[in-house]
Structure formats: structure tokens, C-alpha cells
Amino acid sequence: MGLLPIGLQGRGEKNDDERVLPLINMVFLLLIFFMLAGKLTAEQMKIEPPLSASQDPSSPQAVILSMDAQGRLFLNAQIVPQESLQLAMARHPDVGTMDSPLVLRASAAVEATKVVAVMSRLREVGIDQLQLLTIADRR
């Protein structure tokens, strides 16, 4: 064996774990720093929204068109024959706009073709904005 300089004796090659360890330490330190910095800035920004001066909401009450499993239509809980849907919607002239969309609540048991037919009839009546209520699937 030859003599090695004092600085190189007993060192040998570093394995991969020794090379990556300082990098992992630095990443964890940065993570802790940003978590603390984010928490400190979030506590400084307490925003309290303003209170409403009026107790009465400015938007009109929603008009709900319901469709049961048999395909019958109910406008705000009053039965409406499909033939007179245009007449019933004429009583609510401001419904179907961007400010006051019509809410369509259809039963899950009704056929989709019947719902689409009612939606196309509403389009013919002049309803531009429609909200279709559904239930989220929680599988």
C-alpha cells in the first residue's frame, strides 16, 4: 500500500445516501420556513366583511319548476299542465334572465328525454338562463 495524503485517508467513495442527505435536509428546512412564514402572514390579514345596510335581499325569490317521476310540472308547488307552460311563465316576466335564472328540479326517476323536452319548451318560451338541480354522487 502506498501512502495517501492525510486528507484522503479513510474516506473512500461516498454512497448515494450520503450525497442526497444534505439535499433532503435543506428541503425540509425550506418546507418548515414556508409553513411558518405562511402562518404568520395569514394571521396578520384578518378581514371582516361589511354588514348589509338592508335586511331585505335585492334579488327576487327564485322561481322553481319541479318535475316529478310521472312527468308532471309544478311551478312554485302549483301544478301546471305542460300545454300551458308558456302561460304560466308569462306570469313571471323577469325569470330566465342572468339576474334571475329559473330553477328546474327534476326527479331522478323521470326519463331524461322528458326533461330535455321541457328544457327545449322553456327555450321556446324565452328562458335564457336555467339552473338544473342535481344531487352529487357520493360513492
Sequence and secondary structure as in RCSB ss.txt:
>XXXX:A:sequence
MGLLPIGLQGRGEKNDDERVLPLINMVFLLLIFFMLAGKLTAEQMKIEPPLSASQDPSSPQAVILSMDAQGRLFL
NAQIVPQESLQLAMARHPDVGTMDSPLVLRASAAVEATKVVAVMSRLREVGIDQLQLLTIADRR
>XXXX:A:secstr
     GGGTTT    HHHHHHHHHHHHHHHHHHHHHHHHHHHHH        S SS SS    EEEE TT  EEE
TTEEE GGGHHHHHHT TTTTSSSS EEEEE TTS HHHHHHHHHHHHHHT   EEEE      
